[in-house]
Amino acid sequence: MRKLSFITILILFGISCEKDKFDIDNPNVEIFVKQLKNGTYDYYEKGENGENLWLLMPKFTRSHIPSLIAFAKDTTHITDFPINPISSRRPFPEGRDYFILGECLLWTVEGIRNGYGYGSLDPFLIDTALTESERFKGLKCTEILIVRDIYKDWWNNFKDNDWKDINPLGETSYRWF
């Protein structure tokens, strides 16, 4: 009886640990967000000697867009996010040394929409209606939530049609940097 109880506990423990395992080729948005928030997302492109080069972007698809937009309401500051490996710029706006989770998730949606896997060179938004000196400071959390609503409306209106061809920000002054 004790042996059976012990085996049952081991199986349950194994199943509960498996729940937080992340598959970069078949990603789960909820686990991705959880790992970003607690700083445990650690899927890196490796160099010749096995050294970590940059965080890899999971292979998100059209089916992930609703969840990415839903989680984009979270404006938690995070320290790491998979950035575009061809960008040689600093991945943050002027005066900021962190990512905003919701902004990064919307950038991921944009990467799915544009087919490149990355929304732009860097994962932050600017407002082109602002002066040159102000626009590169990026958006505030309240503005990111406005952009989230724009993406949500875009998805609800175009998900069954030409969603890839319609730029959600096309009629706004917001742009991906």
Secondary structure as GFF3:
##gff-version 3
##sequence-region A 1 177
A	DSSP	alpha_helix	2	18	.	.	.	ID=ss1
A	DSSP	alpha_helix	29	38	.	.	.	ID=ss2
A	DSSP	beta_strand	44	46	.	.	.	ID=ss3
A	DSSP	beta_strand	52	55	.	.	.	ID=ss4
A	DSSP	three_ten_helix	62	64	.	.	.	ID=ss5
A	DSSP	alpha_helix	65	71	.	.	.	ID=ss6
A	DSSP	beta_strand	77	78	.	.	.	ID=ss7
A	DSSP	beta_strand	99	100	.	.	.	ID=ss8
A	DSSP	alpha_helix	101	114	.	.	.	ID=ss9
A	DSSP	beta_strand	125	127	.	.	.	ID=ss10
A	DSSP	alpha_helix	132	135	.	.	.	ID=ss11
A	DSSP	alpha_helix	141	158	.	.	.	ID=ss12
A	DSSP	beta_strand	174	176	.	.	.	ID=ss13
###
